Amino acid sequence: MIHPSAFVHPDAQIDPTAVIEPYAVIDGPAVIGARTRVQSHAVITGPVTAGTDNVIGYGAVVGGFPQDLSFDPGSTSFVQIGDHNVIREHCTIHRGTKPDSATVLGSHNFLMAGAHAGHNVEIGNQVILANNVLLGGYVTVGDRAFLGGGSVVHQFTRIGPIALLQGMTGVSRDIPPFAIAAGRNSVVALNVVGLKRAGFNLALRNEAKRAFDLLYRAGLNTAQARAAAAEQAWALEVAPFWAFVGTSKRGICGLAAWSRVKGGLVEGSED
């Protein structure tokens, strides 16, 4: 299943059911799992592990050196990819920057053309990165998040589960779970459609709204909202909202009205 024109490093481990298309390059001790397809002109370089049933698209580069001036090319770091991912054409996924560290992509994710995951990024499961999304180093993206085309996420920023970034959004502070972000560092609404698709019934959606409103619409700062939340009971599915807020190091994006965001790159109000 390896085309004669492809280059495969002798240290690579290719499952017999994997497909390596014409002019693809497997340069290094990569491990390619069952039924994974590496399309023409894709490059997999260095210690990359890809699980089963992935598609690595035309011209994609996986495992390249991180864009970090402190990186030691003589060190060993990794890219770890789960199962059932679609990585479309010209995506780039860089390896970890510190020795023995990794950039991690979970399972059932869809990276559209031109998306970039910088060093030590951690992407969960069932995440969608639309075209030309840029994730800086050490960004984390929670399960079922959707990042619209052209969105840019600053290094060390976290995107919570079931969050949504409107196209062309730019963030350098954390986006809580279940939130919609737009413009620059602005949360604008609760991601009700995403909650429905994730299986949240009406009661859970109402509880997620209660958490969102307590954080953003109760006239409290983040610390006060957390204190108020600690005095209430929360469903298991909603409790991660407060765990995420409580562990934020970069701060949480503030709330802004849709009308203000549409009128220009307006940041949400801070604590």
Secondary structure as GFF3:
##gff-version 3
##sequence-region A 1 271
A	DSSP	beta_strand	7	8	.	.	.	ID=ss1
A	DSSP	beta_strand	13	14	.	.	.	ID=ss2
A	DSSP	beta_strand	19	20	.	.	.	ID=ss3
A	DSSP	beta_strand	25	27	.	.	.	ID=ss4
A	DSSP	beta_strand	31	32	.	.	.	ID=ss5
A	DSSP	beta_strand	37	38	.	.	.	ID=ss6
A	DSSP	beta_strand	43	45	.	.	.	ID=ss7
A	DSSP	beta_strand	48	50	.	.	.	ID=ss8
A	DSSP	beta_strand	55	56	.	.	.	ID=ss9
A	DSSP	beta_strand	61	64	.	.	.	ID=ss10
A	DSSP	beta_strand	78	81	.	.	.	ID=ss11
A	DSSP	beta_strand	86	87	.	.	.	ID=ss12
A	DSSP	beta_strand	92	94	.	.	.	ID=ss13
A	DSSP	beta_strand	102	105	.	.	.	ID=ss14
A	DSSP	beta_strand	110	111	.	.	.	ID=ss15
A	DSSP	beta_strand	116	117	.	.	.	ID=ss16
A	DSSP	beta_strand	122	123	.	.	.	ID=ss17
A	DSSP	beta_strand	128	129	.	.	.	ID=ss18
A	DSSP	beta_strand	134	135	.	.	.	ID=ss19
A	DSSP	beta_strand	140	141	.	.	.	ID=ss20
A	DSSP	beta_strand	146	147	.	.	.	ID=ss21
A	DSSP	beta_strand	152	153	.	.	.	ID=ss22
A	DSSP	beta_strand	158	159	.	.	.	ID=ss23
A	DSSP	beta_strand	164	165	.	.	.	ID=ss24
A	DSSP	beta_strand	170	171	.	.	.	ID=ss25
A	DSSP	beta_strand	179	182	.	.	.	ID=ss26
A	DSSP	beta_strand	186	190	.	.	.	ID=ss27
A	DSSP	alpha_helix	192	197	.	.	.	ID=ss28
A	DSSP	alpha_helix	202	216	.	.	.	ID=ss29
A	DSSP	alpha_helix	222	230	.	.	.	ID=ss30
A	DSSP	alpha_helix	239	246	.	.	.	ID=ss31
A	DSSP	beta_strand	254	255	.	.	.	ID=ss32
A	DSSP	alpha_helix	258	262	.	.	.	ID=ss33
###
